[in-house]
Amino acid sequence: MINCTAFVLLFVSEQLYAQTSLQKRLQTAFTRLQTDEQCKYGSVSVTVLDAKTGEMIFGGNPDMGLAPGSTLKTVTSITAFNLLGKDFQFQTQVGYTGTLTADGTLTGDIIIKGGGDPTLGSWRWSTTKENVVLNTMVAALKKAGIKKINGRVIGDNGLYTKQSIPDGWIWQDLGTYYGAGIAGLCWRENQFDILLRTGSIGNTIGIAGTNPETNYLQYKSELTNGAAKTGDQAYPYLPAFGSKVMYLRGTYAIDQSKKRVSAAIPDPAFDAALRLTDTLKRIGITVSGEPQSSIMLAEKNQTVTPATTNLTNILSPNLSKIVYWLNQKSVNLYAEQLLAAISLKTGKTPTATDGVNVVKAFWEQKGIDKRSMNIFDGSGLSPENHITTSTMAHILQSARKEAWFDDFFDSLPIYNDMKMKSGSINSVQAYAGFQTHEGRQLCFSIMVNNYSGAGSAIREKMFRLLDELK
C-alpha cells in the first residue's frame, strides 16, 4: 500500500514538474516575443489549454481582444459542426414554370433555385465541377422531354436577398476572388480569372480576356507592370451599381508567371443561368429569352415565379468535406456560406449579421462571454473582428470530445510541423490548433496585431514560441 501510494505521489510530482517546466518555458518565450522590436507597438496574446480537460496551461494576455484573421474560420467550422451536423448537405433545385406540350415545347422558364451551396460548379470535387453540374441539369431537362424553351433560364438566389457582403469588409477586397460575397445560388466559387497582357515596368497592363468568357462585363485597366519580386498587388473592383465596368488597379510584377488575376463574379446566379443557356443552345435545345437572375429581375421590380414542376435536386458534398477545404485553403466563401446556413437553421435570415448573432448566442450557452467575440463575419476577412485567444482556445477544446472531431482535426493545415490554422491580414498574424506534448494533447491560440516589419520574420518568432509545445 505504501509502495503504491509512493508511486502515485511520484507520478503526480513528475506531472506537476513537467507542467511547471512547460509553463516556465512558455513564459520565457512569451516575454521574448512580447518585447521583440517587431512588437514594440503591437499586441501579443497566447492561450494554451489541455485539450482533454480544458485546464489552462499558459495564458499571456488571454483576454485581450485581437483581430484573428482566418483563424476565425475554426470558430465558424466548429459552430457549423455543432448546429448543422457533419453530414449536412446544401441543396440546389432545378425546375420549371408554365406548361410542357407533347412535342417537348416548354412555355415557361427554367428555374435554378439556390440553397446556398458554395460548391456548385467548384473544381475541388469530381461531382461539383462545372461541366458535371451542367450535364446533370441538361440530363434532367431531357428526361422530362424538354426540346424547346419559350422562356428563359433564371438563376434564383432563393432566400438570400439581403446583405451579400458582411459588415467591415474593405472596398479593396470586394472585387477579389477571396472577397466574393455570399449568394443563394453560387457558381464556380463566385470567381473567374482576368487574363493579363503584361509589358515593361511602369506601363499599363492590358486585358487579354477572361476565363471563362464574360462578355457581359467590360474592363478598364489601371494596373501597371511592377518590378521583379514585388508580387501580385493587383485588385479588381466590382462594377458600381448600374455599371458593367470592372476596374483593375495596383501593380503586377513582371516576373509573375500566372499572368492572371482571380476576381469575384458580380452576380453568380446570372452566370450560372448564362452557362446553362449556352449549354442548351449548343446541344440544340433552343431558349427564346435571355438568361436572368433574381437580382436582375428585382432591379426591374419583378420577382421569380417559383417552379411548379421539379426536375432534379443537386446535393453538395457533406459538411465534413466542405470544412476540409475551408480550412486547408482558407476559402472565405465557404465560411460565409456556412455562417448563412447556420443562421437559416435557427430560423433567422441568411446574413452575416444574423449568423454572427447565432454564433455568439450558441457559445454563450456554452459558458463563453459573448463580449469576448466582437466579430462581423465567419471568415476573418474583416479587420474589425476581435476575439480573445482564451475564447478561441476554449472553442477548440470543446471540439475535442465530439464524434466529428477527427474530421475537424483533419481539416487543419500543417505549419511548422503542427496542425493549425493560420490567419493574416494587414499587420496581423495568428495561429490556432493542436499539438501533442509529452503524451498530452494541447490546444492553443496565438495572435500578434500591429507588428512592424516583415510577416515572415514575425512568423518565425511565433513559431519559436510554439516550438515549446512540441
C-alpha positions as CSV (number, residue, x, y, z in Angstrom):
1,M,0.0,0.0,0.0
2,I,2.8,2.3,0.9
3,N,4.7,1.5,-2.3
4,C,1.5,2.1,-4.4
5,T,1.0,5.5,-2.7
6,A,4.6,6.4,-3.2
7,F,4.3,5.6,-6.9
8,V,1.2,7.7,-7.3
9,L,2.9,10.7,-5.5
10,L,5.9,10.3,-7.7
11,F,3.8,10.2,-10.8
12,V,1.9,13.3,-9.7
13,S,5.1,15.1,-8.8
14,E,6.6,14.3,-12.2
15,Q,3.5,15.6,-14.0
16,L,3.4,18.8,-12.0
17,Y,7.2,19.3,-12.6
18,A,6.7,18.8,-16.4
19,Q,3.8,21.2,-16.4
20,T,5.6,23.8,-14.4
21,S,8.6,23.4,-16.6
22,L,6.5,23.9,-19.7
23,Q,4.8,26.9,-18.2
24,K,8.2,28.5,-17.4
25,R,9.5,27.9,-20.9
26,L,6.3,29.4,-22.4
27,Q,6.5,32.4,-20.1
28,T,10.1,33.0,-21.2
29,A,9.2,32.6,-24.9
30,F,6.1,34.9,-24.5
31,T,8.2,37.6,-22.8
32,R,10.8,37.3,-25.6
33,L,8.1,37.7,-28.3
34,Q,6.3,40.5,-26.5
35,T,9.4,42.5,-26.0
36,D,10.7,41.9,-29.5
37,E,11.3,45.1,-31.6
38,Q,8.7,43.9,-34.1
39,C,6.1,44.0,-31.3
40,K,7.1,47.3,-29.8
41,Y,3.8,48.9,-30.8
42,G,2.0,45.7,-31.2
43,S,-0.2,43.4,-29.1
44,V,0.5,39.8,-28.3
45,S,-1.8,37.2,-26.8
46,V,-1.4,33.4,-26.3
47,T,-3.6,30.8,-24.6
48,V,-2.6,27.1,-24.2
49,L,-5.1,24.6,-22.8
50,D,-5.1,20.9,-22.1
51,A,-7.3,19.7,-25.0
52,K,-8.8,16.9,-22.9
53,T,-9.6,18.7,-19.6
54,G,-9.6,22.3,-20.6
55,E,-7.1,23.1,-17.9
56,M,-5.2,26.4,-18.5
57,I,-1.6,25.5,-19.2
58,F,-0.5,29.1,-20.1
59,G,-2.1,32.4,-20.7
60,G,-0.3,35.5,-21.9
61,N,-2.8,38.4,-22.2
62,P,-5.5,35.7,-22.8
63,D,-8.5,38.1,-22.5
64,M,-7.1,40.7,-24.9
65,G,-9.5,41.1,-27.9
66,L,-7.4,41.0,-31.1
67,A,-8.0,40.6,-34.8
68,P,-7.8,36.8,-35.6
69,G,-7.6,36.8,-39.4
70,S,-8.5,33.5,-40.9
71,T,-8.1,31.6,-37.6
72,L,-11.7,32.7,-37.0
73,K,-12.6,30.0,-39.5
74,T,-12.0,27.5,-36.8
75,V,-14.9,29.0,-34.8
76,T,-17.2,29.0,-37.8
77,S,-16.3,25.4,-38.6
78,I,-16.8,24.1,-35.1
79,T,-20.1,26.0,-34.8
80,A,-21.3,24.6,-38.1
81,F,-20.4,21.0,-37.0
82,N,-22.4,21.6,-33.8
83,L,-25.5,23.2,-35.4
84,L,-25.6,21.6,-38.8
85,G,-24.0,18.2,-38.3
86,K,-21.1,16.6,-40.1
87,D,-23.4,15.1,-42.8
88,F,-25.3,18.3,-43.6
89,Q,-25.6,19.0,-47.4
90,F,-26.7,22.1,-49.3
91,Q,-29.4,21.5,-52.0
92,T,-30.0,23.3,-55.3
93,Q,-33.3,22.7,-57.0
94,V,-33.9,22.8,-60.8
95,G,-37.4,23.0,-62.1
96,Y,-39.7,24.9,-64.5
97,T,-42.8,27.1,-64.6
98,G,-45.5,27.0,-67.3
99,T,-46.7,24.1,-69.4
100,L,-44.9,21.4,-71.4
101,T,-46.6,20.1,-74.5
102,A,-46.4,16.6,-76.0
103,D,-43.9,17.8,-78.7
104,G,-41.4,18.9,-76.0
105,T,-42.1,22.7,-76.1
106,L,-41.9,24.3,-72.7
107,T,-43.8,27.6,-72.5
108,G,-42.3,28.9,-69.3
109,D,-39.0,29.4,-67.5
110,I,-36.3,27.1,-66.2
111,I,-35.6,28.0,-62.6
112,I,-32.3,27.2,-60.9
113,K,-33.1,27.8,-57.2
114,G,-30.1,28.1,-55.0
115,G,-29.9,26.8,-51.4
116,G,-26.6,28.5,-50.5
117,D,-24.3,25.7,-51.9
118,P,-20.8,27.2,-52.2
119,T,-19.5,24.2,-54.0
120,L,-21.8,24.3,-57.1
121,G,-19.5,24.4,-60.1
122,S,-16.4,24.1,-58.0
123,W,-13.3,22.3,-59.3
124,R,-12.5,20.8,-55.9
125,W,-14.6,17.6,-56.3
126,S,-15.4,15.5,-59.3
127,T,-19.2,15.7,-58.6
128,T,-19.2,19.5,-58.3
129,K,-17.3,20.5,-61.5
130,E,-19.0,23.0,-63.8
131,N,-19.4,20.5,-66.7
132,V,-20.7,17.8,-64.4
133,V,-23.4,20.1,-62.8
134,L,-24.4,21.5,-66.2
135,N,-24.7,17.9,-67.6
136,T,-26.8,16.9,-64.6
137,M,-29.2,19.8,-65.3
138,V,-29.3,19.0,-69.1
139,A,-30.0,15.3,-68.4
140,A,-32.9,16.3,-66.1
141,L,-34.4,18.5,-68.9
142,K,-34.0,15.8,-71.5
143,K,-35.6,13.2,-69.2
144,A,-38.6,15.5,-68.8
145,G,-38.9,15.6,-72.6
146,I,-38.0,19.3,-73.0
147,K,-36.8,20.1,-76.5
148,K,-37.6,23.8,-76.9
149,I,-38.0,26.6,-74.3
150,N,-40.2,29.5,-75.0
151,G,-38.9,31.4,-72.0
152,R,-35.7,31.9,-70.1
153,V,-33.3,30.3,-67.7
154,I,-33.4,32.1,-64.4
155,G,-30.8,31.9,-61.6
156,D,-32.7,32.4,-58.3
157,N,-30.9,33.3,-55.1
158,G,-33.9,32.0,-53.1
159,L,-33.9,33.3,-49.5
160,Y,-30.6,35.1,-49.9
161,T,-32.0,38.5,-50.6
162,K,-30.1,40.7,-48.1
163,Q,-26.5,41.6,-47.2
164,S,-24.3,39.7,-49.6
165,I,-21.2,41.4,-48.1
166,P,-20.5,41.2,-44.3
167,D,-20.1,44.5,-42.4
168,G,-16.5,45.6,-42.1
169,W,-15.1,44.2,-45.4
170,I,-13.0,46.8,-47.1
171,W,-13.8,48.0,-50.6
172,Q,-10.4,47.0,-52.0
173,D,-11.2,43.3,-51.2
174,L,-14.7,43.1,-52.6
175,G,-13.7,42.5,-56.3
176,T,-11.1,39.9,-55.5
177,Y,-11.8,36.2,-55.5
178,Y,-11.3,36.0,-51.8
179,G,-13.8,38.9,-51.2
180,A,-16.6,37.3,-53.2
181,G,-19.9,37.9,-51.4
182,I,-22.4,35.2,-50.5
183,A,-25.3,34.1,-52.7
184,G,-28.2,31.8,-52.6
185,L,-27.0,30.5,-56.0
186,C,-23.2,30.3,-56.0
187,W,-21.3,29.3,-59.1
188,R,-17.7,28.4,-59.6
189,E,-17.0,29.6,-56.1
190,N,-18.2,33.0,-57.3
191,Q,-15.0,33.7,-59.1
192,F,-13.3,33.9,-62.6
193,D,-9.9,34.8,-64.0
194,I,-8.9,38.0,-65.8
195,L,-6.1,37.3,-68.2
196,L,-3.3,39.8,-68.4
197,R,-1.1,41.1,-71.2
198,T,2.0,42.3,-69.4
199,G,4.8,44.5,-70.7
200,S,7.6,46.7,-69.4
201,I,7.9,48.1,-65.9
202,G,5.7,51.1,-65.3
203,N,3.5,50.6,-68.3
204,T,-0.3,49.8,-68.1
205,I,-1.2,46.1,-68.3
206,G,-3.7,45.1,-71.0
207,I,-6.6,42.7,-70.6
208,A,-6.2,39.6,-72.8
209,G,-9.6,38.1,-71.9
210,T,-11.2,36.2,-69.2
211,N,-11.7,32.5,-68.2
212,P,-14.5,31.7,-68.6
213,E,-15.5,34.3,-71.1
214,T,-17.5,37.2,-69.5
215,N,-18.7,39.3,-72.5
216,Y,-21.4,40.7,-70.3
217,L,-18.7,42.8,-68.4
218,Q,-16.3,45.4,-69.6
219,Y,-12.8,46.0,-68.2
220,K,-10.7,49.1,-67.7
221,S,-7.1,48.5,-66.6
222,E,-5.2,51.0,-64.4
223,L,-2.9,48.1,-63.5
224,T,0.8,48.7,-64.1
225,N,3.7,46.4,-64.5
226,G,5.7,46.2,-61.3
227,A,9.4,45.5,-60.7
228,A,10.5,41.9,-60.2
229,K,9.9,40.4,-56.8
230,T,7.2,42.9,-55.9
231,G,4.5,40.2,-56.3
232,D,0.8,40.3,-57.2
233,Q,-0.6,43.6,-55.9
234,A,-3.5,43.7,-58.4
235,Y,-7.0,44.5,-57.2
236,P,-10.2,44.1,-59.3
237,Y,-13.0,46.4,-58.3
238,L,-16.6,45.4,-58.7
239,P,-18.8,47.4,-61.1
240,A,-20.7,50.2,-59.4
241,F,-24.4,49.9,-59.2
242,G,-25.9,50.0,-62.7
243,S,-22.5,49.7,-64.3
244,K,-20.8,46.8,-66.2
245,V,-17.3,48.1,-65.9
246,M,-14.8,46.4,-63.7
247,Y,-11.6,48.2,-62.9
248,L,-8.1,46.7,-62.3
249,R,-5.7,48.7,-60.1
250,G,-2.4,48.3,-58.4
251,T,0.8,46.6,-59.7
252,Y,1.7,43.1,-61.0
253,A,5.4,42.1,-61.0
254,I,7.0,41.3,-64.4
255,D,8.3,38.0,-63.1
256,Q,4.9,36.7,-62.0
257,S,4.2,33.5,-64.1
258,K,0.4,33.3,-63.8
259,K,-0.5,36.3,-65.9
260,R,-3.9,36.3,-64.5
261,V,-5.9,37.8,-61.6
262,S,-8.8,36.0,-59.9
263,A,-11.8,38.2,-59.5
264,A,-15.3,38.0,-57.9
265,I,-18.3,37.3,-60.2
266,P,-20.7,40.3,-59.6
267,D,-23.9,38.1,-60.0
268,P,-23.1,34.4,-59.7
269,A,-26.8,33.4,-60.2
270,F,-26.8,35.2,-63.6
271,D,-23.6,33.5,-64.6
272,A,-25.0,30.1,-63.8
273,A,-28.1,30.8,-65.8
274,L,-26.0,32.0,-68.7
275,R,-23.8,28.9,-68.7
276,L,-26.9,26.6,-68.7
277,T,-28.5,28.7,-71.5
278,D,-25.4,28.4,-73.6
279,T,-25.1,24.7,-73.0
280,L,-28.7,24.1,-74.0
281,K,-28.3,26.0,-77.2
282,R,-25.1,24.1,-78.1
283,I,-27.0,20.8,-77.9
284,G,-29.9,22.0,-79.9
285,I,-32.4,23.0,-77.2
286,T,-33.4,26.5,-78.1
287,V,-34.1,29.1,-75.5
288,S,-36.0,32.1,-76.7
289,G,-35.3,34.5,-73.8
290,E,-32.1,35.9,-72.4
291,P,-30.8,34.5,-69.1
292,Q,-31.8,36.3,-66.0
293,S,-31.1,36.3,-62.2
294,S,-33.3,37.2,-59.3
295,I,-31.1,40.3,-58.8
296,M,-31.7,41.5,-62.3
297,L,-35.4,40.9,-62.0
298,A,-35.5,42.8,-58.7
299,E,-33.9,45.8,-60.4
300,K,-36.9,45.8,-62.7
301,N,-39.3,45.4,-59.8
302,Q,-40.0,41.8,-60.8
303,T,-39.9,38.6,-58.9
304,V,-39.0,35.0,-59.7
305,T,-42.1,32.8,-60.3
306,P,-41.5,29.6,-58.2
307,A,-41.1,26.4,-60.2
308,T,-44.3,24.4,-60.4
309,T,-42.5,21.2,-61.6
310,N,-39.3,19.9,-60.1
311,L,-36.7,18.4,-62.4
312,T,-33.8,17.5,-60.1
313,N,-32.1,18.3,-56.8
314,I,-28.4,18.7,-56.7
315,L,-26.7,18.0,-53.4
316,S,-23.3,19.4,-52.2
317,P,-20.6,17.3,-50.6
318,N,-21.3,16.9,-46.9
319,L,-20.2,19.4,-44.3
320,S,-17.0,17.5,-43.3
321,K,-15.7,17.6,-46.8
322,I,-16.6,21.3,-47.2
323,V,-14.8,22.2,-43.9
324,Y,-11.8,20.3,-45.1
325,W,-11.2,22.7,-48.0
326,L,-12.5,25.6,-46.0
327,N,-9.5,25.3,-43.6
328,Q,-6.9,23.7,-45.9
329,K,-7.2,26.5,-48.4
330,S,-8.8,29.2,-46.2
331,V,-11.8,29.6,-48.5
332,N,-13.6,32.7,-47.3
333,L,-16.7,32.0,-49.4
334,Y,-17.2,28.6,-47.7
335,A,-17.0,30.2,-44.2
336,E,-19.5,32.9,-45.1
337,Q,-22.0,30.4,-46.7
338,L,-21.8,28.2,-43.6
339,L,-22.4,31.2,-41.4
340,A,-25.6,32.0,-43.5
341,A,-26.6,28.3,-43.3
342,I,-26.2,28.4,-39.5
343,S,-28.5,31.4,-39.4
344,L,-31.1,29.8,-41.6
345,K,-31.0,26.6,-39.5
346,T,-32.1,28.6,-36.4
347,G,-34.9,30.5,-38.3
348,K,-33.0,33.7,-39.0
349,T,-32.2,35.3,-42.3
350,P,-29.1,34.1,-44.2
351,T,-26.9,37.1,-43.5
352,A,-23.6,37.6,-41.8
353,T,-25.2,39.8,-39.1
354,D,-27.8,37.2,-38.1
355,G,-25.2,34.4,-38.4
356,V,-22.8,36.2,-36.1
357,N,-25.6,36.7,-33.5
358,V,-26.4,33.0,-33.7
359,V,-22.7,32.1,-33.2
360,K,-22.5,34.4,-30.2
361,A,-25.7,33.0,-28.7
362,F,-24.6,29.4,-29.1
363,W,-21.3,29.9,-27.4
364,E,-22.8,32.0,-24.6
365,Q,-25.0,29.0,-23.8
366,K,-21.7,27.0,-23.5
367,G,-20.4,29.4,-21.0
368,I,-18.3,31.8,-23.2
369,D,-18.9,35.5,-22.7
370,K,-20.2,36.9,-26.0
371,R,-18.4,40.1,-25.3
372,S,-15.1,38.3,-26.0
373,M,-16.3,37.8,-29.6
374,N,-16.7,41.2,-31.3
375,I,-16.9,39.7,-34.8
376,F,-18.6,40.6,-38.0
377,D,-18.1,37.6,-40.4
378,G,-17.3,33.9,-40.4
379,S,-14.0,34.0,-42.4
380,G,-12.0,36.6,-40.6
381,L,-11.6,38.9,-43.6
382,S,-13.0,41.9,-41.7
383,P,-10.2,43.9,-39.9
384,E,-12.8,44.9,-37.4
385,N,-13.1,41.4,-36.0
386,H,-11.8,41.0,-32.5
387,I,-11.8,37.8,-30.3
388,T,-9.7,36.6,-27.4
389,T,-7.2,33.8,-27.6
390,S,-8.8,32.4,-24.5
391,T,-12.2,32.2,-26.2
392,M,-10.7,30.7,-29.4
393,A,-8.7,28.1,-27.4
394,H,-11.8,27.1,-25.4
395,I,-13.9,26.6,-28.5
396,L,-11.1,24.4,-30.0
397,Q,-11.0,22.4,-26.8
398,S,-14.8,21.9,-26.8
399,A,-14.5,20.1,-30.2
400,R,-12.1,17.5,-28.7
401,K,-14.9,15.4,-27.2
402,E,-17.2,15.4,-30.2
403,A,-17.7,12.5,-32.6
404,W,-16.8,14.7,-35.5
405,F,-13.5,15.9,-34.0
406,D,-11.4,13.8,-36.4
407,D,-13.0,15.5,-39.4
408,F,-12.3,18.9,-38.0
409,F,-8.7,18.0,-37.0
410,D,-8.0,16.6,-40.4
411,S,-9.1,19.9,-41.9
412,L,-6.4,21.9,-40.2
413,P,-3.3,22.5,-42.4
414,I,0.3,21.8,-41.2
415,Y,2.6,24.7,-40.5
416,N,5.8,24.4,-38.5
417,D,5.1,20.6,-38.3
418,M,2.0,21.5,-36.3
419,K,-1.8,21.0,-37.1
420,M,-3.1,24.6,-37.0
421,K,-5.0,27.2,-38.9
422,S,-3.2,30.3,-39.9
423,G,-4.6,33.8,-40.2
424,S,-3.1,37.0,-41.6
425,I,-4.4,40.4,-42.7
426,N,-2.8,43.8,-42.5
427,S,-0.2,43.7,-39.6
428,V,-2.0,40.6,-38.2
429,Q,-0.6,37.1,-37.8
430,A,-2.3,34.3,-35.9
431,Y,-2.4,30.6,-35.4
432,A,-4.8,28.2,-33.7
433,G,-4.6,24.4,-33.5
434,F,-3.4,21.4,-31.6
435,Q,-0.1,19.9,-30.6
436,T,0.9,16.8,-28.5
437,H,3.4,17.5,-25.8
438,E,4.8,14.6,-23.8
439,G,1.8,12.4,-24.5
440,R,-0.8,15.1,-23.7
441,Q,-2.7,16.9,-26.4
442,L,-2.8,20.7,-26.1
443,C,-4.8,23.2,-28.0
444,F,-3.7,26.8,-28.5
445,S,-4.4,30.2,-30.0
446,I,-1.7,32.8,-30.6
447,M,-2.2,36.3,-32.1
448,V,0.0,39.2,-32.9
449,N,-1.6,42.5,-34.0
450,N,0.0,45.7,-35.3
451,Y,3.5,44.2,-35.6
452,S,6.1,46.1,-37.7
453,G,8.5,44.7,-40.3
454,A,8.2,41.5,-42.4
455,G,5.5,39.0,-41.9
456,S,8.0,36.1,-42.5
457,A,10.1,37.4,-39.6
458,I,7.2,37.6,-37.1
459,R,6.0,34.1,-38.1
460,E,9.4,32.7,-37.4
461,K,9.4,34.3,-33.9
462,M,5.8,33.0,-33.2
463,F,7.0,29.5,-34.3
464,R,9.8,29.8,-31.8
465,L,7.3,30.1,-29.0
466,L,5.1,27.4,-30.4
467,D,8.1,25.0,-30.6
468,E,7.9,24.9,-26.8
469,L,4.7,22.8,-27.2
470,K,6.5,20.1,-29.2
